[in-house]
Amino acid sequence: MQLRKRMRLKHMEHGNMETGAGAIQLNNGRFQINQQPNSGSRWDSGSQGSASGTLLCMQNDGNLSCMTEAVLFGR
């Protein structure tokens, strides 16, 4: 899965998104990515993104796995 920040868009059908994040949460339909969960647990609003598609899940390595077509919008 690929993610571009700041109003950019990438599209994929299969693969992983290497976020470099230590934690990912879903808040009001948007993914929030915590880049440094052990440093104050501050959620980076610049790394938020909404997702459409199915079977989008977080892997143990902190990446997002997408088994079907999905689009992530970063901002």
C-alpha positions in Angstrom: 0.0 0.0 0.0 1.3 3.4 -0.8 0.5 6.7 0.9 1.3 10.2 -0.1 0.8 13.0 2.4 -0.5 16.5 1.9 -3.3 16.2 -0.6 -1.7 13.6 -2.9 -3.1 10.3 -3.9 -1.9 6.9 -4.8 -3.9 3.9 -6.0 -3.1 0.2 -5.6 -4.8 -3.2 -6.0 -2.5 -5.5 -4.0 0.3 -4.9 -1.6 1.4 -3.2 1.6 1.6 0.3 2.8 4.9 0.8 4.6 3.9 3.6 6.9 6.9 3.4 9.2 4.3 3.8 12.0 4.3 2.3 15.3 0.6 2.3 15.7 -2.5 3.0 13.5 -6.0 3.8 14.7 -9.3 4.5 13.0 -11.0 7.7 14.1 -14.3 8.8 12.6 -13.6 6.8 9.4 -10.0 8.1 9.1 -6.8 6.3 9.7 -4.5 8.1 12.1 -0.8 7.0 12.0 1.4 7.5 15.1 5.0 7.9 13.9 6.5 7.8 17.4 4.1 5.9 19.8 6.7 5.7 22.5 7.4 9.4 22.5 4.3 10.9 24.1 1.9 9.0 21.9 1.2 12.0 19.8 -0.9 11.3 16.7 0.3 13.0 13.6 -2.6 14.7 11.9 -0.4 15.2 8.9 -0.4 11.4 8.4 -4.1 10.9 8.5 -5.9 9.3 5.6 -9.2 8.0 4.6 -9.6 4.6 2.9 -12.1 3.0 0.6 -12.1 -0.6 -0.3 -12.3 -3.9 1.6 -10.0 -6.1 3.6 -7.7 -3.3 4.7 -6.0 -4.4 7.9 -2.9 -3.7 10.0 -0.1 -6.3 10.0 2.1 -7.1 13.0 5.0 -5.2 11.4 3.0 -2.0 11.4 2.2 -2.0 7.7 -1.3 -2.0 6.2 -2.3 -4.9 4.1 -4.8 -4.6 1.3 -6.2 -7.6 -0.4 -8.5 -5.8 -2.7 -8.5 -2.5 -4.5 -8.3 0.5 -2.2 -7.5 4.2 -2.4 -5.9 6.1 0.5 -6.1 9.9 0.6 -3.3 11.6 2.6 -3.4 15.1 3.9 
